[in-house]
Amino acid sequence: MRFTELREEISNNLNEINSLQDYVNVYLTTSIQDHINGLNDQFVEHLFSDLIDKDITSNINEFLGSCYRNSNEYAKTCIHTVFKSKDIFGFKLAGWTDAALKCFDNFILVLIQEKLKETIKKRSDVGIERQKYRHLIDKGEEYYEIGEGFDMVYQLRNEFTHVEIINDQTGKRYQKPLSQKTLKKMKTDILENFKKGLLELEKQIL
């Protein structure tokens, strides 16, 4: 069975996750490992296809070269969290988003440095990890969508990282609460921006 057919069969056999109880029923009481094993170690191919909602036919292994192994391991982490991205629930979104970003960052580095033969310039207005996104945004045209999509995901990811705030009146510090409503909105925004960026990135993978 071809990879695309196998992925569709596995995805169709999994129930949709709409609540914590659904997550427990599917991911903790069924043999999800069987579904993961069915991917034959093509984790990054599955994650990419899942996020753009269609099968990617380009040779990702060839495009990434020596970076494939690292990206595949990060994708594996995502898939062990949830097999389908739409099933991310609650604070699982934090770790999943971080691993997914690291997975696809290799694609962007290869695109800029190996395919386009360009150097990512240092900048003082954004941190080192965002500089590659800004490079594509500044480049414009089809690269703008890639850079903007990933830059938005990165900033949303930081909402989980930088949670400590200070009350200006009392000086006391506390963690900013994240409600389920906020998490649901963040999930929607993260998945939409991943899809936007990856759909354009797919066109660069030959």
Backbone as JSON, one array per atom type, in Angstrom:
{
  "sequence": "MRFTELREEISNNLNEINSLQDYVNVYLTTSIQDHINGLNDQFVEHLFSDLIDKDITSNINEFLGSCYRNSNEYAKTCIHTVFKSKDIFGFKLAGWTDAALKCFDNFILVLIQEKLKETIKKRSDVGIERQKYRHLIDKGEEYYEIGEGFDMVYQLRNEFTHVEIINDQTGKRYQKPLSQKTLKKMKTDILENFKKGLLELEKQIL",
  "N": [[0.84, -1.19, 0.0], [0.58, 2.21, -0.86], [2.16, 5.12, 0.67], [0.46, 7.4, 0.89], [-2.08, 6.29, 0.66], [-2.09, 4.61, 2.86], [-1.85, 6.47, 4.96], [-4.28, 7.85, 4.73], [-6.08, 5.79, 5.3], [-5.45, 5.18, 7.96], [-5.98, 7.64, 9.22], [-8.72, 7.9, 8.77], [-9.67, 5.9, 10.36], [-9.49, 6.79, 12.92], [-11.22, 8.28, 15.59], [-12.86, 11.5, 15.88], [-11.57, 14.13, 17.92], [-13.05, 15.91, 20.44], [-13.17, 16.61, 23.04], [-11.73, 16.33, 26.38], [-12.32, 13.77, 27.32], [-12.78, 12.4, 24.96], [-10.19, 12.47, 23.95], [-8.85, 10.86, 25.83], [-10.18, 8.44, 25.4], [-9.43, 7.79, 22.76], [-6.6, 8.15, 22.51], [-5.42, 7.06, 24.77], [-6.55, 4.63, 25.38], [-6.69, 3.03, 23.16], [-4.83, 1.25, 20.61], [-2.81, 3.27, 19.64], [-0.21, 3.25, 18.91], [0.0, 1.35, 16.92], [-1.03, 2.66, 14.7], [0.87, 4.66, 14.42], [3.15, 3.14, 13.88], [2.4, 2.25, 11.42], [3.09, 4.24, 9.69], [5.6, 3.83, 8.82], [7.98, 5.12, 9.63], [7.87, 7.56, 8.31], [7.41, 10.23, 9.41], [7.59, 13.05, 9.18], [6.57, 13.44, 6.63], [3.93, 12.69, 7.03], [3.08, 14.6, 8.95], [3.4, 17.02, 7.54], [1.61, 16.62, 5.39], [-0.76, 16.33, 6.83], [-1.09, 18.88, 7.96], [-1.43, 20.57, 5.75], [-3.62, 19.52, 4.7], [-3.73, 17.77, 2.56], [-2.16, 15.33, 0.43], [1.33, 15.36, 0.29], [3.47, 15.19, -2.41], [6.07, 15.61, -3.11], [9.61, 14.88, -2.79], [10.6, 14.83, 0.26], [12.7, 13.91, 1.83], [14.87, 14.01, 0.06], [14.97, 16.77, -0.41], [15.56, 17.86, 2.14], [17.9, 16.54, 2.84], [20.71, 15.98, 4.84], [19.43, 17.08, 7.0], [17.07, 15.82, 7.34], [16.71, 13.76, 9.23], [16.64, 15.02, 11.82], [14.37, 16.7, 11.52], [12.44, 14.74, 11.11], [12.42, 13.46, 13.58], [11.43, 15.48, 15.26], [8.91, 15.72, 14.12], [7.94, 13.23, 14.73], [7.65, 13.45, 17.48], [5.5, 15.25, 17.56], [3.49, 13.64, 16.41], [3.29, 11.57, 18.22], [2.07, 12.92, 20.2], [-0.44, 13.85, 19.2], [-2.14, 12.17, 16.64], [-3.46, 13.35, 14.54], [-3.45, 16.74, 13.65], [-5.65, 18.37, 14.21], [-6.63, 17.35, 16.5], [-5.33, 18.32, 18.71], [-5.31, 19.19, 22.1], [-6.09, 21.41, 24.71], [-3.39, 22.26, 26.9], [-1.57, 20.69, 25.61], [-1.09, 21.76, 23.23], [1.05, 23.51, 23.46], [3.63, 22.12, 23.67], [3.39, 20.61, 21.34], [3.28, 22.58, 19.31], [5.81, 23.77, 19.57], [7.53, 21.63, 18.87], [6.66, 21.17, 16.24], [7.32, 23.58, 14.96], [10.15, 23.48, 15.14], [10.59, 21.26, 13.57], [9.84, 22.16, 10.97], [11.45, 24.37, 10.68], [13.9, 23.54, 9.7], [13.31, 23.12, 7.01], [13.0, 25.73, 6.12], [15.53, 26.82, 6.57], [17.07, 25.26, 4.83], [15.85, 25.98, 2.41], [16.47, 28.76, 2.18], [19.31, 28.89, 2.52], [20.48, 26.76, 1.07], [18.97, 26.22, -1.31], [18.24, 28.8, -2.35], [20.63, 30.0, -2.01], [21.33, 32.09, -0.23], [22.26, 34.38, 2.41], [21.26, 34.56, 5.73], [20.64, 37.48, 7.26], [21.89, 39.08, 10.22], [19.85, 40.67, 12.65], [18.69, 43.37, 14.69], [16.17, 43.8, 15.59], [14.64, 41.53, 15.9], [14.78, 38.23, 17.41], [17.26, 35.56, 17.0], [16.03, 33.2, 16.01], [13.76, 34.1, 14.7], [14.76, 35.52, 12.61], [15.13, 34.23, 10.16], [12.53, 33.95, 9.26], [11.8, 36.62, 8.91], [13.56, 37.23, 6.89], [12.43, 35.93, 4.68], [9.97, 37.23, 4.58], [10.76, 39.85, 3.98], [11.85, 39.36, 1.5], [9.67, 38.95, -0.08], [6.98, 38.43, -2.53], [6.25, 35.07, -3.43], [7.53, 34.07, -1.24], [6.86, 35.57, 0.93], [4.44, 34.72, 2.13], [5.24, 32.31, 3.28], [7.18, 33.13, 5.19], [5.64, 34.93, 6.77], [3.58, 33.27, 7.74], [4.97, 31.39, 9.36], [6.23, 33.12, 11.14], [4.08, 34.16, 12.54], [3.14, 31.84, 13.83], [5.32, 31.35, 15.46], [5.24, 33.58, 17.19], [2.81, 33.12, 18.44], [3.41, 30.74, 19.7], [5.13, 31.72, 21.63], [3.39, 32.76, 23.45], [2.87, 30.74, 25.2], [5.28, 30.43, 26.38], [6.24, 32.82, 27.57], [4.81, 33.6, 30.19], [4.75, 34.82, 32.61], [3.82, 37.66, 34.42], [3.82, 41.07, 35.72], [2.2, 42.8, 38.28], [1.63, 46.12, 38.05], [0.85, 47.82, 40.09], [1.07, 46.5, 42.58], [3.43, 45.13, 42.38], [3.65, 42.45, 42.5], [4.26, 39.21, 41.11], [2.85, 36.98, 38.75], [1.44, 34.15, 36.99], [0.12, 34.47, 33.78], [-3.19, 33.64, 33.1], [-4.49, 31.08, 30.94], [-7.29, 30.49, 29.3], [-9.61, 27.86, 28.32], [-11.06, 28.75, 26.15], [-9.35, 30.68, 25.09], [-7.16, 29.04, 24.43], [-8.33, 27.44, 22.48], [-8.79, 29.31, 20.46], [-6.14, 30.04, 19.92], [-5.17, 27.61, 18.98], [-6.63, 27.36, 16.56], [-5.62, 29.58, 15.15], [-2.88, 28.94, 15.02], [-2.87, 26.53, 13.52], [-4.01, 27.44, 11.12], [-2.09, 29.3, 10.24], [0.17, 27.7, 9.99], [-0.73, 26.09, 7.88], [-1.02, 28.0, 5.83], [1.65, 28.87, 5.47], [2.96, 26.45, 4.86], [1.71, 25.52, 2.54], [2.7, 27.25, 0.6], [5.39, 26.75, 0.95], [5.54, 24.13, 0.1], [5.56, 24.36, -2.68], [8.14, 25.02, -3.19], [9.62, 22.79, -2.84], [11.19, 20.59, -4.7]],
  "CA": [[0.0, 0.0, 0.0], [1.35, 3.44, -0.92], [2.13, 5.92, 1.9], [-0.71, 8.27, 0.92], [-3.26, 5.45, 0.92], [-1.98, 4.15, 4.24], [-2.13, 7.6, 5.85], [-5.72, 8.11, 4.68], [-6.78, 4.71, 5.99], [-5.22, 5.34, 9.4], [-6.69, 8.84, 9.67], [-10.16, 7.64, 8.74], [-10.02, 4.95, 11.41], [-9.44, 7.45, 14.22], [-12.37, 9.12, 15.9], [-12.56, 12.92, 16.07], [-11.39, 14.53, 19.31], [-13.75, 17.15, 20.75], [-13.12, 16.86, 24.48], [-10.7, 15.57, 27.09], [-12.73, 12.37, 27.38], [-12.51, 11.84, 23.63], [-8.74, 12.27, 23.85], [-8.53, 9.69, 26.64], [-10.72, 7.24, 24.75], [-8.71, 7.46, 21.53], [-5.15, 8.13, 22.6], [-4.92, 6.35, 25.95], [-7.17, 3.31, 25.55], [-6.59, 2.25, 21.93], [-3.45, 1.01, 20.21], [-2.38, 4.33, 18.73], [1.13, 2.9, 18.42], [-0.16, 0.61, 15.67], [-1.21, 3.66, 13.65], [2.16, 5.32, 14.23], [4.03, 2.18, 13.22], [1.96, 2.12, 10.05], [3.67, 5.3, 8.87], [6.91, 3.37, 8.34], [8.99, 6.14, 9.97], [7.71, 8.77, 7.5], [6.66, 11.11, 10.3], [7.53, 14.41, 8.65], [5.65, 13.42, 5.5], [2.56, 12.66, 7.57], [2.77, 15.87, 9.59], [3.27, 18.02, 6.48], [0.35, 16.35, 4.68], [-1.86, 16.58, 7.76], [-1.26, 20.32, 8.18], [-1.92, 21.24, 4.54], [-4.88, 18.84, 4.39], [-3.62, 17.03, 1.3], [-0.94, 14.55, 0.39], [2.48, 15.97, -0.35], [4.08, 14.2, -3.31], [7.48, 15.92, -3.3], [10.56, 14.07, -2.04], [11.06, 15.63, 1.4], [14.01, 13.39, 2.23], [15.86, 14.55, -0.87], [15.05, 18.21, -0.21], [16.2, 18.18, 3.42], [19.22, 15.94, 2.92], [21.17, 15.58, 6.17], [18.53, 17.64, 8.02], [15.82, 15.04, 7.39], [16.6, 12.97, 10.47], [16.19, 15.88, 12.91], [12.98, 17.09, 11.27], [11.59, 13.57, 11.28], [12.3, 13.21, 15.01], [10.49, 16.47, 15.8], [7.58, 15.35, 13.63], [7.55, 12.05, 15.51], [7.17, 13.96, 18.77], [4.14, 15.78, 17.32], [2.56, 12.55, 16.12], [3.08, 10.83, 19.46], [1.15, 13.73, 21.01], [-1.73, 13.63, 18.52], [-1.91, 11.66, 15.29], [-3.99, 14.38, 13.64], [-3.24, 18.05, 14.29], [-6.91, 18.94, 14.67], [-6.96, 16.74, 17.79], [-4.57, 18.92, 19.81], [-6.26, 19.57, 23.14], [-5.59, 22.1, 25.89], [-2.0, 22.68, 26.98], [-0.76, 19.88, 24.72], [-0.79, 22.64, 22.11], [2.34, 24.18, 23.68], [4.72, 21.25, 23.26], [3.2, 20.22, 19.94], [3.65, 23.71, 18.45], [7.25, 23.94, 19.63], [8.16, 20.57, 18.08], [6.31, 21.36, 14.83], [8.15, 24.68, 14.47], [11.52, 23.0, 14.98], [10.56, 20.36, 12.43], [9.78, 22.88, 9.7], [12.54, 25.35, 10.59], [14.93, 22.98, 8.82], [12.88, 23.36, 5.63], [13.25, 27.14, 5.8], [16.98, 27.01, 6.5], [17.52, 24.64, 3.57], [15.34, 26.8, 1.31], [17.21, 30.02, 2.07], [20.77, 28.76, 2.43], [20.91, 25.78, 0.08], [18.31, 26.37, -2.6], [18.35, 30.18, -2.82], [22.03, 30.41, -1.85], [21.33, 33.4, 0.4], [22.69, 34.43, 3.81], [20.29, 35.19, 6.63], [21.32, 38.58, 7.93], [21.59, 39.34, 11.62], [19.06, 41.88, 12.86], [18.56, 43.74, 16.09], [14.76, 43.98, 15.94], [14.05, 40.23, 16.24], [15.75, 37.24, 17.86], [17.92, 34.76, 15.97], [15.14, 32.22, 15.4], [12.79, 34.78, 13.82], [15.44, 36.21, 11.52], [14.89, 33.51, 8.89], [11.17, 34.28, 8.83], [11.84, 38.0, 8.42], [14.29, 37.19, 5.63], [11.47, 35.56, 3.64], [8.98, 38.31, 4.5], [11.39, 40.96, 3.26], [12.09, 38.93, 0.12], [8.4, 39.2, -0.75], [6.4, 37.52, -3.51], [5.75, 33.81, -2.88], [8.23, 33.79, 0.02], [6.22, 36.36, 1.98], [3.45, 33.89, 2.82], [5.97, 31.34, 4.11], [7.75, 33.84, 6.33], [4.61, 35.47, 7.65], [2.89, 32.17, 8.41], [5.79, 30.84, 10.43], [6.48, 34.15, 12.13], [2.88, 34.22, 13.37], [3.14, 30.65, 14.68], [6.38, 31.56, 16.46], [4.76, 34.54, 18.19], [1.76, 32.45, 19.21], [4.11, 29.78, 20.56], [5.7, 32.46, 22.75], [2.35, 33.01, 24.44], [2.99, 29.67, 26.19], [6.61, 30.5, 26.99], [6.37, 34.02, 28.39], [3.51, 33.66, 30.86], [4.84, 35.53, 33.89], [3.6, 39.09, 34.31], [3.95, 41.81, 36.97], [1.17, 43.78, 38.59], [2.32, 47.41, 38.19], [0.48, 48.49, 41.34], [1.55, 45.79, 43.77], [4.77, 44.58, 42.14], [3.61, 41.0, 42.58], [4.36, 38.48, 39.85], [1.98, 35.8, 38.64], [1.33, 33.62, 35.63], [-1.07, 34.86, 33.02], [-4.04, 32.47, 32.87], [-4.91, 30.77, 29.57], [-8.56, 29.76, 29.37], [-9.85, 26.92, 27.22], [-11.5, 29.54, 25.01], [-8.13, 31.26, 24.52], [-6.39, 27.95, 23.84], [-9.01, 27.02, 21.26], [-8.52, 30.34, 19.46], [-4.74, 29.91, 19.57], [-5.06, 26.41, 18.15], [-7.14, 27.7, 15.23], [-4.67, 30.5, 14.52], [-1.64, 28.21, 14.76], [-3.07, 25.6, 12.41], [-4.25, 28.21, 9.9], [-0.83, 29.9, 9.79], [1.0, 26.6, 9.5], [-1.23, 25.69, 6.57], [-0.69, 29.06, 4.88], [3.08, 28.85, 5.18], [3.37, 25.18, 4.28], [1.2, 25.41, 1.17], [3.67, 27.95, -0.25], [6.66, 26.04, 1.07], [5.45, 22.91, -0.73], [5.9, 24.7, -4.06], [9.6, 25.17, -3.27], [10.24, 21.48, -2.68], [11.19, 19.92, -6.01]],
  "C": [[0.88, 1.24, 0.0], [1.18, 4.25, 0.37], [0.86, 6.75, 1.99], [-1.98, 7.47, 1.23], [-3.27, 4.98, 2.37], [-2.35, 5.25, 5.22], [-3.62, 7.9, 5.89], [-6.49, 7.05, 5.45], [-6.66, 4.86, 7.5], [-6.02, 6.52, 9.93], [-8.18, 8.6, 9.74], [-10.6, 6.71, 9.86], [-10.01, 5.57, 12.8], [-10.65, 8.34, 14.42], [-11.95, 10.56, 16.13], [-12.5, 13.25, 17.55], [-12.05, 15.88, 19.55], [-13.7, 17.5, 22.23], [-12.0, 16.05, 25.1], [-11.05, 14.09, 27.13], [-12.51, 11.68, 26.04], [-11.03, 11.53, 23.47], [-8.33, 11.01, 24.63], [-8.96, 8.42, 25.95], [-9.9, 6.81, 23.55], [-7.23, 7.24, 21.77], [-4.6, 7.33, 23.79], [-5.5, 4.95, 26.1], [-7.19, 2.5, 24.27], [-5.13, 2.14, 21.53], [-3.01, 2.04, 19.18], [-1.01, 4.03, 18.16], [1.06, 2.13, 17.12], [-0.31, 1.57, 14.49], [0.13, 4.35, 13.35], [3.13, 4.4, 13.5], [3.68, 2.04, 11.74], [2.52, 3.19, 9.12], [5.05, 4.93, 8.34], [7.99, 4.44, 8.49], [8.91, 7.39, 9.09], [6.87, 9.78, 8.27], [6.52, 12.52, 9.73], [6.61, 14.49, 7.44], [4.2, 13.44, 5.97], [2.18, 14.01, 8.16], [2.55, 16.97, 8.56], [1.92, 17.85, 5.78], [-0.86, 16.66, 5.55], [-2.14, 18.08, 7.89], [-1.76, 21.05, 6.94], [-3.2, 20.58, 4.03], [-4.89, 18.24, 2.99], [-2.29, 16.3, 1.29], [0.17, 15.3, -0.33], [3.2, 14.9, -1.16], [5.56, 14.45, -3.54], [8.35, 15.04, -2.4], [11.18, 14.91, -0.92], [12.46, 15.2, 1.83], [15.11, 13.97, 1.35], [16.06, 16.05, -0.66], [15.84, 18.56, 1.05], [17.61, 17.62, 3.53], [19.57, 15.52, 4.34], [20.29, 16.11, 7.3], [17.26, 16.8, 8.22], [15.65, 14.34, 8.74], [16.08, 13.82, 11.63], [14.73, 16.28, 12.74], [12.03, 15.93, 11.5], [11.39, 13.24, 12.75], [11.34, 14.21, 15.67], [9.06, 16.15, 15.37], [7.05, 14.14, 14.4], [7.0, 12.45, 16.87], [5.75, 14.5, 18.64], [3.12, 14.66, 17.18], [2.3, 11.68, 17.35], [2.16, 11.61, 20.41], [-0.26, 13.58, 20.48], [-1.44, 13.18, 17.1], [-2.37, 12.66, 14.25], [-3.94, 15.73, 14.35], [-4.53, 18.65, 14.82], [-7.32, 18.4, 16.04], [-6.16, 17.32, 18.95], [-5.56, 19.47, 20.84], [-5.56, 20.26, 24.29], [-4.12, 22.47, 25.81], [-1.05, 21.77, 26.19], [-0.33, 20.7, 23.5], [0.61, 23.26, 22.24], [3.5, 23.33, 23.17], [4.64, 20.84, 21.8], [3.66, 21.34, 19.01], [5.16, 23.91, 18.42], [7.96, 22.9, 18.77], [7.88, 20.75, 16.59], [7.14, 22.49, 14.22], [9.57, 24.22, 14.21], [11.63, 22.04, 13.8], [10.66, 21.13, 11.12], [10.82, 23.99, 9.58], [13.66, 24.84, 9.68], [14.58, 23.2, 7.35], [13.25, 24.79, 5.22], [14.74, 27.41, 5.68], [17.54, 26.43, 5.21], [17.08, 25.48, 2.38], [16.2, 28.04, 1.11], [18.68, 29.78, 1.75], [21.25, 27.81, 1.34], [20.28, 25.99, -1.29], [18.48, 27.78, -3.18], [19.77, 30.72, -2.74], [22.15, 31.81, -1.25], [21.77, 33.28, 1.86], [21.64, 35.16, 4.63], [21.01, 36.25, 7.45], [20.91, 38.69, 9.39], [20.81, 40.64, 11.73], [18.89, 42.11, 14.35], [17.1, 43.81, 16.55], [14.06, 42.68, 16.29], [15.15, 39.27, 16.66], [16.25, 36.37, 16.72], [16.96, 33.8, 15.27], [14.14, 32.86, 14.43], [13.45, 35.42, 12.62], [15.23, 35.53, 10.16], [13.49, 33.79, 8.37], [11.13, 35.69, 8.23], [12.58, 38.09, 7.08], [13.32, 36.9, 4.48], [10.39, 36.63, 3.47], [9.54, 39.47, 3.69], [11.63, 40.62, 1.79], [10.82, 39.09, -0.72], [7.97, 38.1, -1.7], [5.96, 36.23, -2.83], [6.4, 33.47, -1.53], [7.59, 34.51, 1.21], [5.26, 35.5, 2.8], [4.12, 32.86, 3.73], [6.47, 32.02, 5.37], [6.71, 34.33, 7.3], [3.88, 34.37, 8.42], [3.67, 31.64, 9.58], [6.1, 31.86, 11.51], [5.29, 34.28, 13.08], [2.81, 33.03, 14.32], [4.16, 30.82, 15.81], [5.89, 32.49, 17.57], [3.66, 33.94, 19.05], [2.37, 31.43, 20.15], [4.67, 30.47, 21.8], [4.67, 32.79, 23.82], [2.37, 31.95, 25.53], [4.27, 29.79, 26.99], [6.73, 31.67, 27.97], [5.03, 34.3, 29.08], [3.55, 34.47, 32.16], [4.71, 37.04, 33.68], [3.66, 39.74, 35.7], [2.79, 42.79, 37.12], [1.86, 45.12, 38.89], [2.02, 48.1, 39.52], [1.08, 47.83, 42.58], [2.98, 45.26, 43.62], [4.81, 43.06, 42.21], [3.64, 40.37, 41.18], [3.42, 37.27, 39.88], [1.92, 35.36, 37.19], [0.02, 34.04, 34.99], [-1.92, 33.63, 32.72], [-4.4, 32.32, 31.39], [-6.16, 29.91, 29.65], [-8.67, 28.79, 28.2], [-10.31, 27.66, 25.96], [-10.29, 30.16, 24.3], [-7.3, 30.2, 23.81], [-7.0, 27.48, 22.52], [-8.76, 28.0, 20.13], [-7.07, 30.27, 19.0], [-4.51, 28.71, 18.67], [-5.49, 26.7, 16.73], [-6.14, 28.57, 14.48], [-3.37, 29.8, 14.15], [-1.8, 27.29, 13.55], [-3.29, 26.33, 11.09], [-2.95, 28.8, 9.35], [0.17, 28.85, 9.35], [0.57, 26.22, 8.08], [-0.86, 26.71, 5.51], [0.78, 29.0, 4.48], [3.51, 27.59, 4.46], [2.87, 24.99, 2.85], [2.14, 26.11, 0.19], [5.03, 27.26, -0.22], [6.68, 24.79, 0.2], [5.89, 23.18, -2.17], [7.41, 24.82, -4.28], [10.34, 23.85, -3.17], [10.12, 20.71, -3.99], [11.92, 18.6, -5.94]]
}
